[in-house]
Amino acid sequence: MKLKIFLKNLYSIYLTIYLLWWVSVFIIISDEGFHPAQDIPWFVLFTAILFIFWVLKYKFSKDKKIFFHEKISSNNLKFHTLAILLLSVWMIISS
C-alpha cells in the first residue's frame, strides 16, 4: 500500500517538474530558437522518464489518470497547481 502511494506522489511531483520544464523550453526556444540536435534528446529523455513513472504507477496501482493521480487530496492538488502557476509566472517574468 505504501509503495502505491509513494509511486503516485512521485509521479505527481515529476509531472509538476515536467510541466515547469516545458515552460522553460518555450522560454529558451523563444530566445534562442529551436536546435533539433540539442533539444530533441532532452525532450525524449524527460518524456521517457515521465512515461516510465506513469507505467510504474499504473502497474502497481491500476491508476490510469495522466494528470496527477486518482484520489489525490484537494490540498495536494492545490499545492501542485499553485506551484506550477507561481513558478511559471516567475520564470516568464524573470526571463
MOTA-V697474 format. One record per residue. N is the residue number from 1. RES is the residue in one letter. PHI is phi in whole degrees, -180 to 180 (NA if undefined). Layout:
# MOTA-V697474
n=[N | N]
res=[RES | RES]
phi=[PHI | PHI]
This chain:
# MOTA-V697474
n=[1 | 2 | 3 | 4 | 5 | 6 | 7 | 8 | 9 | 10 | 11 | 12 | 13 | 14 | 15 | 16 | 17 | 18 | 19 | 20 | 21 | 22 | 23 | 24 | 25 | 26 | 27 | 28 | 29 | 30 | 31 | 32 | 33 | 34 | 35 | 36 | 37 | 38 | 39 | 40 | 41 | 42 | 43 | 44 | 45 | 46 | 47 | 48 | 49 | 50 | 51 | 52 | 53 | 54 | 55 | 56 | 57 | 58 | 59 | 60 | 61 | 62 | 63 | 64 | 65 | 66 | 67 | 68 | 69 | 70 | 71 | 72 | 73 | 74 | 75 | 76 | 77 | 78 | 79 | 80 | 81 | 82 | 83 | 84 | 85 | 86 | 87 | 88 | 89 | 90 | 91 | 92 | 93 | 94 | 95]
res=[M | K | L | K | I | F | L | K | N | L | Y | S | I | Y | L | T | I | Y | L | L | W | W | V | S | V | F | I | I | I | S | D | E | G | F | H | P | A | Q | D | I | P | W | F | V | L | F | T | A | I | L | F | I | F | W | V | L | K | Y | K | F | S | K | D | K | K | I | F | F | H | E | K | I | S | S | N | N | L | K | F | H | T | L | A | I | L | L | L | S | V | W | M | I | I | S | S]
phi=[NA | -67 | -64 | -60 | -64 | -60 | -65 | -64 | -69 | -61 | -62 | -63 | -65 | -67 | -61 | -61 | -64 | -62 | -65 | -67 | -62 | -63 | -61 | -65 | -61 | -64 | -65 | -65 | -65 | -68 | -86 | -110 | 89 | -97 | -122 | -52 | -64 | -90 | -88 | -63 | -58 | -66 | -60 | -63 | -62 | -66 | -71 | -64 | -63 | -61 | -64 | -62 | -61 | -65 | -62 | -62 | -60 | -67 | -62 | -89 | -126 | 57 | -97 | -89 | -63 | -86 | -89 | 63 | -153 | -64 | 60 | -69 | -67 | -63 | -65 | -64 | -63 | -62 | -62 | -62 | -63 | -64 | -62 | -62 | -65 | -65 | -68 | -64 | -61 | -61 | -64 | -68 | -66 | -83 | -87]
